[in-house]
């Protein structure tokens, strides 16, 4: 699993003209599931994400986690995180998991994040054409990848 995480002041996701997910201070997580992912990857990424200390303390140092600040999470499925541009100028998404594999792992990830945050989780709609709006705070943007745990 691969996650692009952004520290945000606020974020929301729309499907057509309807807001389907909205958060205040917290993390926007763009989440991709690969063909090689398993429940172990889900647990590793959710646990890691809950512990990431990227929120500032009173001295301006990034030493607080999502739970330390009572922050929220907006999770957006994004298979394009596994796009490859190795050949030509059109991306290949062969490494992305097909929906029948990705959806159960995505839902498992959502459940673990809800348990970790006390249900402070909003989402988009898996597979929908979504419009994401955010205010990146910092900006702070990081990538976590369960297949490259030294990333």
N, C-alpha and C positions, 0 to 999 in steps of 0.2 A: 504494500500500500504506500502511496505517496501522498503527502499533504503539503500544500503551500499554506502557511499560516500567516495571517496578518493581524497585527494589533490594531484595533479599530476604536474610534470614539462612538461610531454607530455604523450599522450596515442593514441593508434590507434586500430582499429578493422578490421579484415580480414574475408572475407567469401571466401572459397577456397583460391586462391592466390591473390585475389583483395582486396586492401584497400578500405573499404566502408565508413569509418569515421576516422577522425584524428583531434586532437586538440593539442595546445601548453599548456601553463600554464592555469590551471583551475581545474575542477572537473570531475572525472570519476564517473558515477552514475550507479550502478547495480540496476535495478528496478524490483520488483516483485509485481504482482497484485493478491490479494486474492479473493475468492468467495464472501466475505462480503464487498468489496470495492464499492464506489460510486463516483459520481462527487465531492461530498464534500471532500472525501479523496484526490482526485486529486488536488483540490484547496488548501487544507491545506498543502499537501506535497510540491507542487510547490512554494507556498508562503514562507514556512519555509526554503526551500532550497535556495531561493533567498536571504534570510537574514542571513544565517549561516556565522558567522565571524570566519573563520579558516585560513585566509591569514595574514601573518605577516605585521606589520607596520614597520616604521623606527627603532623602539626600540626593534624589535623582538617579540612583543606581538601579539597574534592572535586577531586582532581587525578589520580586513578588510573583506568585503564580496566579492563575485564573481563580482558584478557590480562595487565595489570600485576599483578593480584592472583591470577591463575590461577583465576578464577571460572567457574562453570557457567551454562548457560542452559536454561531450561524454556520451550519455545515451544508456545503453544496457539492453534489456529486459532479465529477468532471473527468470523463474518460480521456479527454485530450491531454491530460498530464502524462500519458504514456504514448504520446505521438512521437514518431521518429521521422527525421528529415534526412536520413542517411542517403537515400536515393531520390534524385529529382527534386522538384519543388512542391510536390503535393505530399502532405504528411500521411504516414501509414500508422494505423492504430492496432496493429496485430498483437501488441503486448497487452492491450487493454482486455480485461475480462469481459466475456459476453454477459448480457443481462442476467441470465439464469444463474451465473456464478456470482456476479457483482452485487446483485440486489440483496441476497441473504447476508453477505459480508458487510455491506453498507448498513443494513438494518441492525446487525449485531454491534457495529461501531457506534451507531446512534444510541442504542440501549446502554452500552458501557459509559458513554459520555453523559447520558442523563443520570446514571447512578453516581458518577463522580461529581457532578455539578449540582445535584439536588434538583434536576429537571430544568435547568436553565439553558435549554437547547432549542434552537429554531432550525428549520430546514427549508430547502427548496423542494422541488418535486423531481424524483429520479427520472432522468430521460427527457424531461421537458425542456423547451426552449426558454431559458431564464434570462432575466436582466438583473444584474447584481450592482448595487450602488453601495459605496462605502466611503468612509473617511478614514484613511490609513493614518494611524497615530504614530508619529515619529519622523518618517515612516519606519516601521519595523516589519520586515517580511523574512520568513525563514522557510526552509524546506526540510521535511522529515521523510525518510524513506525506510520502510521496514526491511527492504532487501539490501540496504546499504547503511547499516546502523552506525557507521563512522561518519556519515554524511555531515 
